Amino acid sequence: MRKILLGLAATAAIAAIAVAGSASAATPGTIDTTTYANGTSYHHVLTADYTCGTSADGKTNISFDFTNGNGSAGSGTLVPDTKGGGVFAFSGAAGDYGYTYGGTYDTTGKWITAQASAGFGGVESESYTFGEGGRTETQFGSVVGSFSDVPTCPAPEVPATVTGNHGEYVSGAAKAGVKGKDLAAIAKDVTKVGPYKG
């Protein structure tokens, strides 16, 4: 019997998150998920490597790669919120069978919402809802899951707010009558920004 490893449908915004800047070393953990389909449940524990990073828009995110013993592998992203939970998205494949996961998780890593899709040859023919209910008229089945050993990532550094610019300072100095070596010294000191202060 074919074992089904499924995932939850990722939103376009989560899928578009790019890791930028420096990242911490990978932290080992797991993704524990159970799929309910056709009156049978399929339990999978995926080995994951979580890495802290910063998205292109400056938010903390956690990228990860995962594998399991049946040849399934994939990758995804967790985006922590300020309350200790967050949103997640990941996808992978086992041979020609592909799947996508997406939803939200709480402070313990347990999924609190989720949707899923899967299918063969790049064609998503199965859709799944969150929970233990299994198949319905509109859903092929359902899934539950959790993340363990997710690292606590440092918040991204917030750059200092600077008003004005260096050119403004140099121009103001020239208008104030600064000339020669004194003006050259001001022009070389790029820390002087904003209106000229005399």
Secondary structure, 3 states (H helix, E strand, C coil): CCCCCCCCCCCHHHHCCCEECCCCCCEEEEEEEEEEECCEEEEEEEEEEEEEEEECCCCEEEEEEEECCCCCEEEEEEEECCCCCEEEEEEEEECCEEEEEEEEECCCCEEEEEEEEEEECCCCCEEEEECCCCCCCCCCEEEEEEEECCCCCCCCCCCCCCCCCHHHHHHHHHHCCCCHHHHHHHHHCCCCCCCCCC
